[in-house]
Every structure is written in C-alpha cells, then in structure tokens.
Amino acid sequence: MVRSVVPPLSYGKHKGQDGRIATIGGCREYTGAPFFSAISAFRVGCDLSHIFCTGDAAPVIKSYSPELIVHPCLDAPNAVAELGKWLPRMHSVVIGPGLGRDQGLLDTVKDGVFLLTQSPELISNYKKAILTPNVVEFKHLFKAVVGADPDPVEPIKDVMELCRSLGHVTVCRKGENDIISDGHNVLVCCGEGCPRRCGGQGDILSGTMGVFTFWAHQACRDKEAITNEYLAAYGPTLCAAYGACLLTKRCAMRAFHKMGRGMTTTEMLPEIQPVFAALYETSK
C-alpha cells in the first residue's frame, strides 16, 4: 500500500515537485526537535525542507545542517503575516516539534497537540490532519474532547472514539504498537522498534509523516487511477501514517542493534535511507 504512493525518481522532475515540507517549531530551549523533523523529511525524499522557528533558535538550527531552509520568524511582531507568505507554497506542514509551551508562540501557531487539549475545535473535521500523541498526550486530548478518561484496556476503541469526536480526524497514538485510525478504519503498526526511549524519535516520525502525507494524497487525486486495493480501502491519510510509523520503528531497531543503551536519535538518521529502500523503494 505504502509503496504504491512513493513517486519514482526521474531526471525530468524539477526541484520541489516531490515535496516542499514545512516544520513549524523550535524555540531557545528546543532546537533539536524541529531539526530532527525537517532533516528526516529531507532524507525520506522531499525536495525542500523549511523550518519556521524563533529568532534565537534559528542560528543554532542552521548550524546543524546547511540543507534546511530556516525562517527566524515565529516570535516576530509580523509572525502571522510572514507565515502567511510561505505556507501556501508548502505541500505539507508539520506543527509542534520544539514549540514548547510559551503562550505567545502557541497563540501564533494555534495548533500542536498541547494546544489542542485547550482548543480541540481548531482541528475538527480536517480530514488531511494527523495527530501523533504519545500515551500521556492522548490521555489529555481524550479527556478534553470526549470528557472522560480513556480505557486502558480498550486503546483501539478509545482511538476510534476520539477520531469520531474530532470529525474523523486521523489519530496515531504512539506506543509499543502505534494505533492509527480515522474513526472508520484502524491500522496497528506492530513492527519491532527499540526499548531505548531517547527524545526525538517522535520528531523523526512527524517529519517522515509529512512527506508521506503529501505523496499519498497526490497519488490519490485521481481516484479512478488507484490500483492498490488497500490504498483504496484505507485512504491516503492512514496510508501515510502507517508508512511513517513502520519506517521510524525500523530505523530505531537498526540504530539500537548497533548502539544499544547508548543509542541517540541522531543515530537513527543514517538508517532512514536503507530502511526506506528496503521497505518502499519503487525504482533503483
């Protein structure tokens, strides 16, 4: 299913055709998260990867990689206008990595899982959205939207209920097994990951998911041209979420097998290409 939406490489394409991805996040305290998200999107195969961050985070993030396009605008007086100039050019937007909880930034961005617990109506009914809460974030979001605590023994049922309550927005509840649903269908990614819970793995997931989301929806624009039966059944958003979850788990597994307890998220980055090739490559 996922392989069917990966665009083949071609000498005839132009820069930007296979994805212009934006990551909105990054402040003085958190510079690694947006970097991991944006560089993962780049390594998966998007052509241009942008980061929109605060002014004091930008020089640090720029020092990590020359490939990323960094915009130091999130805390500027004209932040909303500046975002408005760029976002219409993007194919997919990842919101949240490294935003922190500064209310000024959250007011500018008006999104992210933390803010959604306060204003869940912001994302309601947007069918292309994917939320990626961990277990704790899911509990807070579920309580804010549904009005009750989730049932620890019925996680699939809870994820589906939350999706339906949000107007069939797709939710990927991260965990040992990632539960992905839009309230209609459910996919569970059970691929082996790693027992090392170093920070940043969720940021790699978000960046790769941004690319897969663009690719999957692009592949499904002409519904009559869809030849994969699973893609036709589950749709592009669930396909994108599953593809990113499996890729991230395999990268974590490979990095952990090499580094063990000393593994960091940085060691997952070189694994993206070989894992992607093994799982999804459509042309050599």
C-alpha positions in Angstrom: 0.0 0.0 0.0 2.7 2.5 1.0 5.0 1.5 -1.9 2.2 2.4 -4.3 2.2 6.1 -3.4 6.0 6.7 -3.5 6.8 8.8 -6.5 9.5 7.3 -8.7 12.8 9.2 -9.2 13.1 10.8 -12.6 15.6 13.0 -14.4 12.7 15.0 -15.8 11.4 16.4 -12.5 12.1 19.9 -11.2 13.1 20.9 -7.6 10.1 21.0 -5.3 8.0 18.6 -7.3 8.4 15.7 -4.8 7.6 17.8 -1.8 8.0 21.2 -0.1 7.6 20.4 3.6 7.4 23.0 6.4 8.1 22.3 10.1 6.7 24.9 12.5 8.5 24.8 15.8 11.7 25.5 17.6 12.5 27.9 20.4 15.5 28.8 22.5 15.2 25.7 24.7 14.2 23.2 22.0 16.3 23.3 18.8 16.8 19.5 18.2 13.1 18.6 17.7 12.5 20.8 14.6 15.8 19.7 13.2 15.0 16.0 13.5 11.6 16.5 11.9 12.9 18.6 9.0 16.0 16.6 8.2 14.0 13.4 8.3 11.6 14.8 5.8 14.6 15.6 3.6 16.2 12.2 3.9 12.9 10.4 3.1 12.8 12.2 -0.1 11.2 15.7 -0.1 13.0 18.3 -2.2 12.8 21.3 0.1 12.5 21.3 3.9 11.7 24.5 5.7 11.8 25.3 9.4 9.8 28.2 10.9 11.2 28.9 14.4 12.0 31.7 16.8 14.9 34.2 16.2 17.2 32.8 18.8 16.7 29.2 17.7 17.5 29.9 14.1 21.3 30.2 14.2 21.6 27.0 16.2 19.4 25.1 13.8 21.2 26.5 10.8 24.5 25.2 12.3 23.1 21.6 12.4 22.6 21.4 8.6 23.1 23.6 5.5 20.3 21.7 3.6 17.5 23.1 5.7 15.8 26.5 5.0 15.4 28.2 8.3 13.0 31.2 8.9 13.5 33.0 12.2 10.0 34.5 12.4 7.8 32.7 15.0 8.4 35.4 17.7 8.5 38.3 15.3 5.7 41.0 15.5 4.6 40.1 12.0 4.9 36.3 12.5 1.4 35.5 11.2 1.9 37.6 8.1 5.3 36.0 7.5 3.9 32.5 7.8 1.1 33.5 5.5 3.5 34.4 2.8 5.2 31.0 2.9 2.7 28.3 3.9 0.6 28.4 0.7 3.7 27.2 -1.1 4.1 24.2 1.1 2.7 20.7 0.3 2.6 19.6 3.9 3.0 21.3 7.3 4.4 19.7 10.5 3.3 21.6 13.5 4.7 21.3 17.0 8.3 20.0 17.2 10.1 22.1 19.8 7.3 24.7 20.2 7.5 24.4 24.0 4.6 25.9 25.9 5.3 29.6 25.6 1.8 31.1 25.2 2.9 33.7 22.8 4.2 31.1 20.4 1.1 29.0 20.8 -1.1 32.0 20.1 0.8 32.5 16.9 0.7 28.8 15.8 -2.7 28.0 17.2 -2.1 24.2 16.9 0.0 21.4 18.2 -1.2 18.6 20.5 -0.7 20.6 23.7 -2.8 23.5 22.5 -5.4 21.1 21.1 -6.1 20.0 24.6 -7.2 23.6 25.2 -8.9 24.3 21.8 -9.7 20.9 20.1 -12.1 22.7 17.7 -9.1 24.1 15.8 -8.5 20.7 14.0 -12.0 19.3 14.0 -13.2 17.9 10.7 -9.9 18.4 8.8 -9.6 15.1 7.1 -5.9 15.5 6.0 -4.7 16.2 9.5 -2.8 13.5 11.5 -2.3 13.9 15.3 0.5 12.0 16.8 0.1 12.0 20.6 2.0 9.7 22.9 0.1 7.8 25.6 0.2 10.8 28.1 -0.7 13.3 25.4 -3.5 11.0 24.2 -5.0 10.9 27.7 -5.1 14.7 28.0 -6.6 15.1 24.5 -9.1 12.4 25.0 -10.3 13.9 28.3 -10.5 17.4 26.7 -12.5 16.2 23.7 -14.6 13.2 24.9 -14.9 14.4 28.5 -13.8 11.2 30.2 -10.6 9.2 30.8 -9.5 6.7 28.2 -10.0 3.0 29.0 -6.5 1.5 29.4 -7.7 -2.0 28.3 -9.5 -0.7 25.1 -7.0 1.5 23.4 -8.2 0.8 19.8 -11.8 1.6 20.8 -10.6 4.9 22.5 -8.6 6.0 19.5 -11.6 5.4 17.2 -13.9 7.3 19.6 -11.5 10.3 19.7 -11.3 10.3 15.9 -15.1 10.3 15.6 -15.4 13.1 18.2 -12.9 15.2 16.2 -14.9 14.8 13.0 -12.9 11.8 11.7 -9.5 13.4 12.0 -6.8 10.7 11.9 -5.0 10.0 15.2 -1.8 8.0 15.6 -1.4 7.0 19.2 2.2 6.3 19.6 3.4 3.4 21.7 4.9 -0.1 21.6 2.2 -0.6 18.9 1.1 2.5 17.1 -2.7 2.7 16.7 -3.8 4.6 13.7 -7.4 5.4 12.9 -9.7 7.9 11.3 -12.8 6.6 13.2 -13.8 4.4 10.2 -10.8 2.1 9.9 -7.9 1.1 12.1 -4.3 0.1 11.3 -1.9 -1.1 14.0 1.8 -0.8 13.3 3.4 -3.6 15.3 6.9 -3.5 13.7 9.8 -4.0 16.1 11.1 -0.7 17.4 13.6 -0.4 20.3 13.4 -0.3 24.1 15.6 2.8 24.2 13.3 5.8 24.7 15.6 8.7 23.8 14.0 12.0 23.0 13.5 12.9 19.3 12.1 9.7 17.9 8.6 11.3 17.6 10.1 14.2 15.7 11.5 11.8 13.1 8.1 10.3 12.9 6.4 13.6 12.3 8.8 14.7 9.5 8.6 11.4 7.6 4.8 11.5 8.1 4.7 15.0 6.5 6.3 13.7 3.3 4.2 10.5 3.1 1.1 12.6 3.6 1.9 14.7 0.5 2.8 11.7 -1.6 -0.3 9.7 -0.6 -2.7 12.5 -1.3 -1.0 13.3 -4.5 -1.3 9.7 -5.6 -5.0 9.6 -4.7 -6.0 12.8 -6.6 -7.4 10.7 -9.4 -9.5 8.1 -7.5 -10.1 6.1 -10.7 -6.3 5.6 -11.1 -5.8 3.9 -7.7 -4.8 0.4 -8.4 -3.8 -0.8 -4.9 -6.8 -2.3 -3.1 -5.5 -1.4 0.4 -5.0 2.2 -0.6 -8.5 2.3 -2.0 -9.9 0.8 1.2 -7.9 2.8 3.8 -7.3 6.1 2.0 -4.2 8.3 1.8 -4.1 9.7 5.3 -4.0 6.3 7.0 -1.6 5.1 4.4 0.8 8.0 5.1 0.6 7.5 8.9 1.3 3.8 8.7 4.2 4.2 6.3 5.9 6.7 8.6 5.3 4.6 11.7 6.8 1.5 10.2 9.8 3.4 8.8 10.5 5.0 12.2 10.3 1.8 14.1 12.7 0.0 11.7 15.2 2.9 11.9 15.0 2.8 15.7 15.5 -1.0 15.6 18.6 -0.8 13.4 20.2 2.0 15.4 19.6 0.2 18.7 21.1 -3.0 17.4 24.3 -1.0 16.6 24.4 1.3 19.7 22.4 -0.4 22.4 21.8 1.6 25.5 23.9 4.4 24.2 21.7 5.0 21.2 20.6 8.5 20.4 18.1 9.8 17.9 21.0 11.2 15.8 22.0 7.6 15.1 18.6 6.9 13.5 19.2 9.4 10.7 21.6 7.4 8.7 19.2 4.4 8.9 16.4 6.3 7.0 17.7 5.7 3.5 18.5 1.9 3.8 15.2 1.3 5.7 13.2 3.3 3.1 14.9 1.4 0.3 14.2 -2.0 1.8 10.5 -1.2 2.5 9.3 1.2 -0.1 11.7 1.9 -3.0 10.0 1.8 -6.3 13.0 2.3 -8.6 16.7 2.0 -8.3 
